[in-house]
Amino acid sequence: MSGELHNFGDSLQASKVDALAPYWERIYRHHFPAFASMAIVGDRGMQTDHVDRLITMANGHTVHVEEKVRSRDYPDFFLEYWSDAEQRRPGWIAEDGRTDFLAYVFAPSQQCHMLAFPALRRAWISNRYEWRTRFGARRVPNAGYTTVGCPVPISIVLAAVAQPFNFAEPRVAQPGDEYGFDVFIEDKP
């Protein structure tokens, strides 16, 4: 990572410009065959819940989408698990919010990966320790805070998201049990 200091104001302004890019409608029409319309979310509460755009289907159903745009084509997804490491504010991958889908776009190629967010969260929760060991943590300095994430190769994330979800009744941990009930937010930055 370069020693470049990121500026939240600049990033916010860039995201507003990105939100107006003409490729979004093509992306959403491709990924949602019943696409009827889309709207940029201006409500701060919904944005805090990780919703950047509302997609309305022909039947009236609304889909909540979080959009991530990277300014270069990378071979990885940057999974941000600390939005502000110093204040211990979780990143977008560490919170459920109201997101149905994550639209992850590489701007130069306009390549978009549309990921079902619950499946992505499940993949992160299941693999986060291994991924952080294998791919490391990238600290991104910003003015007054540091964002931390894990750059996981696209193919690894897509394979993990595609894994079937199997459920077994959880067992109750006993004192001294090695099974562990760790909670992600308790991880140290």
N, C-alpha and C positions, 0 to 999 in steps of 0.2 A: 504494500500500500504506500502511496506517496504521502508526504508530509502535508499535503494540501488541506487547508482548513475549509470545511464546508460551511456555507452560510444558509441558515434555515430560510431567511427571507428570499434569497435567490432561488433556493430549491422550490419554495412555495410558488413563486412567480413562474418558474419553469413548468411546474405541474399544471398551473392554470392554462398556460399556452399548450401544453401537451394534451390537455382535456379537450381542446378545440380541434385537434388534428383530424383531418378528413378520414383517416383510416379507421377510426373507431366504429363508424356505422357499418363499414364493410366487415370488420371483425365480428361485430355483434350479429349481423345478419347471417354470417357464415356459421357461427356457433349456436345460434338460437333460431331454428327454422320458423318458429311462430313469432318472430320479432315483429313488433308493431311500432314501438317508439323507444326513445331513450332520453334521459334527462340527467344533467349534471347536478349533483347534490350540493346545495348551498347551505344546508342546515348544519350548524356546528355540532349538534348532538349526534346526528347520523354520521358525520365525518369522524367524530371521536369513536364511534362504533365501527369504524373501518368500512364505511360505505361511501364510495366516490360517485357512483352512477346507479341510476335505477333503470332497469330494462323492463318494459311492459310488453307482455305477450298478447297475441290476438285475442286470447280468451280472458284478458284482464289481469292475469297473474303477474306479479311484480317480482323481479329478481334483483337482489342487492349485490353489486359488484365493487370490489376494491381493485383499483388500477395501480400497477407499479410499472413505471417506464424507466428503462436504463438508457443512458445517452450513448452507450457503445454496445456492440454485440459481444457478449461474454459467453463463455462455455458453461456458466453456472447460474443458479438462482441465489441471490443474496438473501438469506433467511434471517431477518432482523429480530433477534430475541431480546435486545435491550434498546429501547428508544432513547433512553437517558440512563446510562449505567450508573452515574453518580447519584442520581435521585431514585434509582431502582424502579424506573418506569418501564414496564414490559413493552417489547416491540410487537409489531403486528402479528408475527407467527406465534407469539406467546399468549395471545388473547383470542377468544372466540368472536366477540363483537356480534354484528348482525350480517356478516358477510356470507353469501351463498357461493360466490365464485371469485377467484382471483384472476384477473387478466394481467399477465406478466408479459410486457412488451419490450423488445429490443428495438429502439427507435430507428437506427440506420437501415436495418433490413425489414422493419415493420413486422417482424416475426412475433406472433403472439401465442402464448401457452395459456389456455383457459383451464384452470384447475378448480375442481370442486373443493371449496375451502374446508369443509369438515374432513374430507379425506386427506388433504394436505396437512391439517393440524394433527390428525391421527398419525400420519407418517412421521412428522416432526417429533411428537411425543414418544413414539416407539424407537426412533433412531437418533435422537439428539446427542446422546453421549458418544455414540460411535462416530457420528458425523463430525462432531467438534474435535474428536481425537484424530480422525483421518484427514479432515480438511481445514482444521484450525478455526480460530476466531479472528475476525477482522475488525479492528477498532477504527472507527471513522470519527476523527475529531471535528467537532462543530464549535461554533462560538458559544462557550459556556457549558457545553455538555459533550458526551461521547456516545455515539451509537455503536452497538456491537452486534455482529451477525456472523453467520457461517456461510461461506461460499460453497454450496454443494453442487457438483456437476448435474446438469439438466437430466441426463440419462438416469442417474441414481435417484433423483427425486421422482421422476416419472414412473420408474419401476416400483418405488415404495408406495406411491399413491395408488398404483394399480393393484396392489396386494389386496386379496379379499379380506373382509373384516369378519373375524370369528369371535364369538362371545362365549365365555365360560363364566359362570358365577364366581365372583372374586372371593378368595378365601380371606379369613380374618387373620391379620398379623398378630403374632404373639410377641411378648417382650423378648428382645434378643434375637428376633427372627431376622435372617439375612434377606428375606424377600423384599423388604423396604417399601415404604409408601412415600417416596420422595415427591415433592411438589416443585414443578419447574421454577416458579418464581423465587423459591428459596435458594436456587443456585447462586453462587457468587458470580459477579460480573467478570 
